[in-house]
Amino acid sequence: MTQPFIVAGIGELLWDVFPEGKRLGGAPVNFCYHCDQLGATGYPVSAVGADPLGTEIRAVLQGNGIVDRYIAEVGHPTGTVQVMLKNAQPTYEICEGVAWDHISVSGQVGALAQQIDAVGFGSLAQRSFASRSAIHAFLERMKPNAFKIFDVNLRQTFFSREIIESSLEQCNILKLSDEELPVLAELFGIRGAITEQLQTLRTKFGLTLVAYTRGPGGSLLVSADETDDHPGRPVEAINTVGAGDSFAATLCMGLLNGKPLAEINDHANRVAAFVCTCDGATPILPRELVLGATSEATCD
């Protein structure tokens, strides 16, 4: 029997605190959760505090079948983010000086890096020197042919040209949104039509693929040989938190399984659209989405 792909998500792990209550959050764990649903073994790599919120995070992870072996316990409080929704779109108030600002690459985390087939990481957890160093050390220990997916995820002012540029130099897959491309274009002095800007980023940093998402307007996947433009699957969104993470996870699994770009793009759009119809970043995907079937799915 073929062994499942091993995928990690390294970075922030926290509670998203909505007016009606808190939910497990952080792009890396959302990414792992959806990769796990789509057939991989997903491991979040992060840190929580030695406090009730940290204990509760572990319980929720274990309840969802996610292994917490690579989540350290540190002497800083578990992270929280205040989230407000307006027309299903989130705004964030992110606490500083929290546990995921203190990620380290211990012996077992370093060993994991050498085994995995893909990793998802972003810019937010790199706001601290400690976590940024750990993330790059993790990336450097990975197999040369593994996918390193940089999902930019710009939040507040927690990014810089140095963070973005060093991440682009380490990754081989870039995912960014229509709100993030203008920021990167300004940072690196890139001009031209959108497809030209994406190709410039791809060639400048030697990337295998660039994925550009436009919310309900779909997405572009750009490689050296092919561009696939998907028009999107508009839905009545309830909560868009985590939709991009589910897109990244579906993209990751499609690439690992050697699927054509058009098939990957369609599947990723359908998964992300489904997540938008659910009140939470990590809903259980219906069987047809797990299998990549083309029928419509709705969140109950």
Secondary structure, DSSP 8 states (H G I E B T S, - for coil): -----EEEEES--EEEEETTEEEEE-HHHHHHHHHHHTTSEEEEEEEEESSHHHHHHHHHHHHTT---TTEEEESS--EEEEEEEETTEEEEEE-SS-GGGG----HHHHHHHHH-SEEEE-SGGGGSHHHHHHHHHHHHHS-TTSEEEEE----TT---HHHHHHHHHH-SEEEEETTTHHHHHHHHT--SSHHHHHHHHHHHTT-SEEEEE-GGG-EEEEESS-EEEE-------S--TTHHHHHHHHHHHHHHTT--HHHHHHHHHHHHHHHHTSSSSS----HHHHTT--S-----
